[in-house]
Amino acid sequence: RVIDGRVQHSILLEIFTDEGIGTMVVPDAPIDVHTGPELGES
């Protein structure tokens, strides 16, 4: 998570609330090469 230190009590809000206050960084979903358009389609 990335937490904005300029927000008062941001660490406490992140730790003690269900939704948090920071920005969650997650990896990209894997790319499924089998669901894309077929080659040669327009």
C-alpha positions, 0 to 999 in steps of 0.5 A, a space after each residue: 500500500 501507498 499511504 499519503 503522509 500528509 493526511 492526518 492520522 493516515 497510518 492509524 486509519 490504514 491499520 484500524 479501518 476495514 477500507 483503509 486510506 492508502 492506495 493498494 498496489 496489485 500486480 496486473 492480471 495474467 494475460 490470457 492469449 487464448 481469448 484475444 481476437 483471432 489473427 487475420 480478423 478485422 
